[in-house]
Amino acid sequence: MSTWPDTRILDLLGIDVPIIQAPMAGATTAAMVIAANEAGALGSMPAATLSIEQLRAALTSIRQASTRPINVNFFCHQPPAADEERDRRWKALLEPYYRELGADFEAPTPVSDRAPFNDAACQVVEAFRPEVVSFHFGLPEKSLLDRVKATGAKVLSSATTVEEAIWLEQRGCDAIIAMGIEAGGHRGMFLSDDLNSQIGLMALVPQIVDAVTVPVIAAGGIGDARGIVAALALGASAVQIGTAYLFTPEATITASHHHALRHAQASETALTNLFTGRPARGIINRAMRELGAINPMAPAFPRSGGALIPLKAKDEAGFSNLWSGQALRLGKDTSTYELTRELAEQALAKLK
Ligand SMILES: Cc1cc2nc3c(=O)[nH]c(=O)nc-3n(C[C@H](O)[C@H](O)[C@H](O)COP(=O)(O)O)c2cc1C
């Protein structure tokens, strides 16, 4: 496949088509990464919900199947200090649901966790030497980042504002993922927690392109070739696509999530902090409708989800996080390989 108008990302990351299959913790499998790679895109393996052993196993199987460049993705939040009083008040708010659904309110609250990038994770990077490492929620502390860079990995991170993009470039990011408000999953925001700072991709991409010299990758609401061409026209060098890959057989999502993705309207997603404590875009369900999608009582990331786990076990659709971007109606039942090839071929045809 040839003649993309901007080859900076292709040259930087060693890929054939300017598409990054987005890392989606809990949904992306090694099989998805391998298939995206085979189609010439950059496959991304998310680490946030994996143990170190599970991450090693996933990377081993990817490396055995493919010699192409891969991206490994980490969350780099600071785990919060314990706040038992806040946890208690949060669970008390949920008590009526425990009673209604027959969940055991007195049982110890399960722990909801997301792994932050740390020494053990860095050792995995040093052992497997992925060609690309991407971060969400900023960057890890400098000593860890230096170790990642010493492996030769290209470093990417998400920016949700122009200020974040400049901050990331100043700290050595090789490319910036401009994450528009349309995107599914957690907002990558890290310099501010003001949701009013979060803007749409159409406004975000050109302003970031003007503010940094490194290539920009557009993410959020891109579900077909039209979105890819539009992002490139705005100055992006590549796109990162998540929600469209949730429809592929290589995604591991629950039956409720599948059903919601297929039946929700594009207007039925919202930003919510209920499930982890950080704002993330998902399909509106009972918990979001009744507790308010953004509830100030939710404990800090990633603790708030713990008290919801027993409710999720009783009513998965109503109380689990159904992450999705706004372009969900563009999703199609097709394989990761076919989706990636089709996106690239149709975008190229439009660019001629
Ligand atoms: C189910 C789901 C899980 C996600 N998990 C992660 C993650 O682990 N790390 C990350 O950097 N971004 C994560 N994201 C964000 C995606 O990488 C990507 O930026 C986003 O999906 C792009 O927007 P789109 O969904 O509209 O295509 C997730 C998104 C979804 C939908």
The ligand as a MOL file (V3000), in Angstrom:
LIG
                    3D

  0  0  0     0  0            999 V3000
M  V30 BEGIN CTAB
M  V30 COUNTS 31 33 0 0 0
M  V30 BEGIN ATOM
M  V30 1 C -13.0240 -0.2570 25.6640 0
M  V30 2 C -11.9500 0.8010 25.6330 0
M  V30 3 C -10.8310 0.6460 26.4440 0
M  V30 4 C -9.7860 1.5810 26.3760 0
M  V30 5 N -8.6440 1.3590 27.1170 0
M  V30 6 C -7.5690 2.1520 26.9140 0
M  V30 7 C -6.3210 1.8140 27.5080 0
M  V30 8 O -6.1660 0.7950 28.1890 0
M  V30 9 N -5.2740 2.6370 27.2790 0
M  V30 10 C -5.3750 3.7670 26.4900 0
M  V30 11 O -4.3840 4.4700 26.3150 0
M  V30 12 N -6.5570 4.1040 25.9140 0
M  V30 13 C -7.6300 3.3060 26.0870 0
M  V30 14 N -8.8010 3.5980 25.4360 0
M  V30 15 C -8.8190 4.7260 24.4860 0
M  V30 16 C -8.3840 4.2250 23.0890 0
M  V30 17 O -7.0320 3.8400 23.0990 0
M  V30 18 C -8.5890 5.2760 21.9790 0
M  V30 19 O -7.8580 6.4510 22.2400 0
M  V30 20 C -10.0570 5.6020 21.7590 0
M  V30 21 O -10.8050 4.4080 21.7280 0
M  V30 22 C -10.2470 6.3540 20.4430 0
M  V30 23 O -11.5710 6.7610 20.3030 0
M  V30 24 P -12.7240 5.8600 19.5810 0
M  V30 25 O -13.1170 4.8590 20.5880 0
M  V30 26 O -13.8020 6.8520 19.2890 0
M  V30 27 O -12.1090 5.2430 18.3490 0
M  V30 28 C -9.8780 2.7120 25.5020 0
M  V30 29 C -11.0300 2.8630 24.7160 0
M  V30 30 C -12.0500 1.9160 24.7560 0
M  V30 31 C -13.2430 2.1040 23.8590 0
M  V30 END ATOM
M  V30 BEGIN BOND
M  V30 1 1 1 2
M  V30 2 1 2 3
M  V30 3 2 2 30
M  V30 4 2 3 4
M  V30 5 1 4 5
M  V30 6 1 4 28
M  V30 7 2 5 6
M  V30 8 1 6 7
M  V30 9 1 6 13
M  V30 10 2 7 8
M  V30 11 1 7 9
M  V30 12 1 9 10
M  V30 13 2 10 11
M  V30 14 1 10 12
M  V30 15 2 12 13
M  V30 16 1 13 14
M  V30 17 1 14 15
M  V30 18 1 14 28
M  V30 19 1 15 16
M  V30 20 1 16 17
M  V30 21 1 16 18
M  V30 22 1 18 19
M  V30 23 1 18 20
M  V30 24 1 20 21
M  V30 25 1 20 22
M  V30 26 1 22 23
M  V30 27 1 23 24
M  V30 28 2 24 25
M  V30 29 1 24 26
M  V30 30 1 24 27
M  V30 31 2 28 29
M  V30 32 1 29 30
M  V30 33 1 30 31
M  V30 END BOND
M  V30 END CTAB
M  END
